[in-house]
Amino acid sequence: AERYLSTCGGSPQAFNVSGQQPISVRELVERMRGIYYTITGIEAKPTVITDDRVGEIQTQLLDNSLARKELGFYRETDLDAGLYTTIKGALG
C-alpha cells in the first residue's frame, strides 16, 4: 500500500478487497448470526424483511483485480474465518 501511495501521483484509487465469490446480504447475515451464536451461545434475532425491495442490491460481487495488480493483494483468510475474528474482536 505504501508503494502504491508513493507512486499514484496524488490521485489514489479505491480498491475492492474480496474473495471473488458473490454473497447475498441475507446469506451474510445468516453466517454472522451463526458465528455470533458459536462465540456467545446467544441466538441473535435480526429484523427480517421478507419482501425484496425495488432497487435493492440482491447479490454483490466485488472485483479485486485492481488490488491484485497494484498492491499484490490476495485473500489469505476465508469469509467465515474473517467474520469470526471480527465479531470476536468487537465483543472484546
MIDOSE-1310 file (N, C-alpha, C; in nm, 2 decimals, decimal comma, always signed):
residues 92
aery	+0,08/-0,12/+0,00/+0,00/+0,00/+0,00/+0,09/+0,13/+0,00; +0,19/+0,12/+0,08/+0,28/+0,24/+0,08/+0,35/+0,26/-0,05; +0,39/+0,16/-0,12/+0,45/+0,17/-0,25/+0,35/+0,23/-0,35; +0,22/+0,19/-0,34/+0,12/+0,24/-0,43/+0,10/+0,39/-0,40
lstc	+0,09/+0,43/-0,28/+0,06/+0,57/-0,24/+0,18/+0,66/-0,28; +0,30/+0,60/-0,28/+0,41/+0,69/-0,32/+0,42/+0,70/-0,47; +0,35/+0,62/-0,55/+0,36/+0,63/-0,69/+0,23/+0,67/-0,76; +0,12/+0,69/-0,69/-0,01/+0,72/-0,75/-0,02/+0,86/-0,80
ggsp	+0,08/+0,95/-0,78/+0,07/+1,08/-0,83/-0,03/+1,17/-0,77; -0,07/+1,14/-0,64/-0,16/+1,22/-0,57/-0,31/+1,19/-0,59; -0,33/+1,09/-0,68/-0,47/+1,06/-0,71/-0,50/+0,91/-0,67; -0,50/+0,88/-0,54/-0,52/+0,74/-0,51/-0,66/+0,69/-0,55
qafn	-0,67/+0,56/-0,57/-0,80/+0,50/-0,61/-0,85/+0,41/-0,49; -0,98/+0,38/-0,50/-1,03/+0,29/-0,40/-1,01/+0,15/-0,46; -0,99/+0,05/-0,37/-0,97/-0,09/-0,41/-1,08/-0,17/-0,35; -1,13/-0,27/-0,42/-1,22/-0,37/-0,37/-1,13/-0,48/-0,32
vsgq	-1,16/-0,53/-0,20/-1,09/-0,64/-0,14/-1,20/-0,75/-0,11; -1,18/-0,86/-0,18/-1,29/-0,96/-0,17/-1,23/-1,10/-0,20; -1,31/-1,20/-0,17/-1,27/-1,34/-0,21/-1,32/-1,38/-0,34; -1,38/-1,29/-0,42/-1,42/-1,31/-0,55/-1,54/-1,41/-0,56
qpis	-1,62/-1,42/-0,45/-1,74/-1,51/-0,45/-1,86/-1,42/-0,42; -1,96/-1,43/-0,50/-2,08/-1,35/-0,47/-2,15/-1,40/-0,34; -2,22/-1,31/-0,27/-2,29/-1,35/-0,15/-2,41/-1,25/-0,13; -2,52/-1,30/-0,10/-2,64/-1,22/-0,08/-2,63/-1,16/+0,06
vrel	-2,69/-1,05/+0,09/-2,69/-0,98/+0,22/-2,76/-1,08/+0,32; -2,86/-1,15/+0,28/-2,93/-1,24/+0,37/-2,83/-1,36/+0,41; -2,76/-1,41/+0,32/-2,66/-1,51/+0,35/-2,55/-1,46/+0,44; -2,50/-1,34/+0,42/-2,40/-1,28/+0,50/-2,45/-1,27/+0,65
verm	-2,58/-1,22/+0,66/-2,64/-1,20/+0,79/-2,65/-1,34/+0,86; -2,69/-1,44/+0,79/-2,71/-1,57/+0,85/-2,57/-1,63/+0,89; -2,47/-1,61/+0,82/-2,33/-1,65/+0,86/-2,29/-1,58/+0,99; -2,32/-1,45/+0,99/-2,28/-1,37/+1,11/-2,36/-1,41/+1,23
rgiy	-2,49/-1,44/+1,21/-2,57/-1,49/+1,32/-2,51/-1,62/+1,38; -2,48/-1,71/+1,29/-2,42/-1,84/+1,33/-2,29/-1,83/+1,41; -2,20/-1,74/+1,36/-2,08/-1,72/+1,42/-2,10/-1,65/+1,56; -2,19/-1,55/+1,57/-2,22/-1,49/+1,69/-2,27/-1,59/+1,80
ytit	-2,35/-1,69/+1,75/-2,40/-1,79/+1,84/-2,29/-1,88/+1,89; -2,20/-1,92/+1,79/-2,09/-2,00/+1,83/-2,00/-1,94/+1,94; -1,98/-1,81/+1,93/-1,90/-1,73/+2,02/-1,97/-1,71/+2,16; -2,10/-1,67/+2,15/-2,17/-1,63/+2,27/-2,27/-1,73/+2,33
giea	-2,32/-1,82/+2,25/-2,43/-1,91/+2,29/-2,56/-1,84/+2,29; -2,56/-1,71/+2,23/-2,69/-1,63/+2,23/-2,73/-1,63/+2,08; -2,86/-1,66/+2,06/-2,92/-1,65/+1,93/-2,96/-1,51/+1,89; -2,89/-1,45/+1,80/-2,93/-1,31/+1,75/-3,05/-1,32/+1,67
kptv	-3,14/-1,23/+1,69/-3,27/-1,23/+1,61/-3,28/-1,10/+1,53; -3,23/-1,10/+1,41/-3,24/-0,98/+1,33/-3,38/-0,94/+1,28; -3,40/-0,82/+1,25/-3,52/-0,78/+1,18/-3,52/-0,84/+1,05; -3,63/-0,91/+1,01/-3,63/-0,98/+0,89/-3,73/-0,91/+0,79
itdd	-3,67/-0,88/+0,68/-3,75/-0,82/+0,57/-3,78/-0,93/+0,47; -3,90/-0,97/+0,45/-3,93/-1,08/+0,37/-3,95/-1,05/+0,22; -3,98/-0,93/+0,19/-4,00/-0,89/+0,05/-3,88/-0,82/+0,00; -3,85/-0,85/-0,13/-3,74/-0,78/-0,19/-3,78/-0,64/-0,22
rvge	-3,69/-0,55/-0,19/-3,72/-0,41/-0,21/-3,67/-0,37/-0,35; -3,75/-0,29/-0,42/-3,72/-0,24/-0,55/-3,59/-0,15/-0,54; -3,50/-0,18/-0,63/-3,37/-0,11/-0,63/-3,27/-0,16/-0,54; -3,30/-0,25/-0,45/-3,20/-0,31/-0,36/-3,11/-0,40/-0,43
iqtq	-2,98/-0,40/-0,39/-2,88/-0,50/-0,44/-2,91/-0,63/-0,38; -2,93/-0,73/-0,46/-2,96/-0,87/-0,41/-2,83/-0,94/-0,38; -2,74/-0,93/-0,47/-2,61/-1,00/-0,46/-2,50/-0,91/-0,51; -2,39/-0,90/-0,44/-2,29/-0,82/-0,49/-2,16/-0,90/-0,50
lldn	-2,09/-0,87/-0,61/-1,96/-0,94/-0,63/-1,86/-0,82/-0,65; -1,76/-0,81/-0,57/-1,65/-0,71/-0,58/-1,54/-0,77/-0,67; -1,49/-0,69/-0,76/-1,38/-0,73/-0,84/-1,25/-0,67/-0,78; -1,17/-0,77/-0,74/-1,04/-0,72/-0,67/-0,92/-0,72/-0,76
slar	-0,94/-0,72/-0,89/-0,83/-0,73/-0,99/-0,74/-0,61/-0,98; -0,79/-0,49/-0,95/-0,70/-0,38/-0,94/-0,62/-0,39/-0,81; -0,67/-0,44/-0,70/-0,59/-0,46/-0,58/-0,49/-0,56/-0,60; -0,52/-0,67/-0,68/-0,42/-0,77/-0,71/-0,30/-0,71/-0,79
kelg	-0,34/-0,63/-0,90/-0,24/-0,57/-0,99/-0,16/-0,47/-0,92; -0,22/-0,37/-0,85/-0,15/-0,26/-0,79/-0,08/-0,29/-0,66; -0,15/-0,37/-0,58/-0,10/-0,39/-0,44/-0,05/-0,53/-0,42; -0,07/-0,62/-0,51/-0,03/-0,76/-0,49/-0,12/-0,83/-0,39
fyre	-0,24/-0,79/-0,38/-0,34/-0,84/-0,29/-0,38/-0,98/-0,33; -0,39/-1,07/-0,23/-0,46/-1,20/-0,25/-0,52/-1,23/-0,12; -0,63/-1,31/-0,12/-0,70/-1,34/+0,00/-0,63/-1,45/+0,08; -0,60/-1,43/+0,20/-0,54/-1,52/+0,29/-0,64/-1,59/+0,39
tdld	-0,75/-1,52/+0,41/-0,85/-1,57/+0,51/-0,98/-1,58/+0,44; -1,05/-1,69/+0,47/-1,18/-1,71/+0,41/-1,28/-1,62/+0,49; -1,40/-1,61/+0,43/-1,50/-1,52/+0,48/-1,54/-1,55/+0,62; -1,57/-1,68/+0,65/-1,61/-1,72/+0,78/-1,51/-1,70/+0,89
agly	-1,38/-1,73/+0,85/-1,27/-1,70/+0,95/-1,26/-1,55/+0,98; -1,27/-1,47/+0,87/-1,26/-1,33/+0,89/-1,37/-1,27/+0,97; -1,49/-1,32/+0,95/-1,61/-1,28/+1,03/-1,59/-1,32/+1,17; -1,55/-1,44/+1,19/-1,53/-1,49/+1,33/-1,43/-1,40/+1,41
ttik	-1,32/-1,37/+1,34/-1,21/-1,28/+1,41/-1,27/-1,14/+1,43; -1,34/-1,09/+1,34/-1,40/-0,95/+1,35/-1,51/-0,95/+1,46; -1,60/-1,05/+1,46/-1,70/-1,05/+1,57/-1,65/-1,07/+1,70; -1,55/-1,17/+1,72/-1,49/-1,19/+1,85/-1,42/-1,07/+1,90
galg	-1,34/-1,00/+1,81/-1,27/-0,88/+1,84/-1,37/-0,77/+1,89; -1,48/-0,75/+1,82/-1,58/-0,65/+1,85/-1,64/-0,68/+1,99; -1,66/-0,80/+2,02/-1,72/-0,84/+2,15/-1,62/-0,82/+2,27; -1,49/-0,81/+2,23/-1,39/-0,79/+2,34/-1,34/-0,92/+2,39
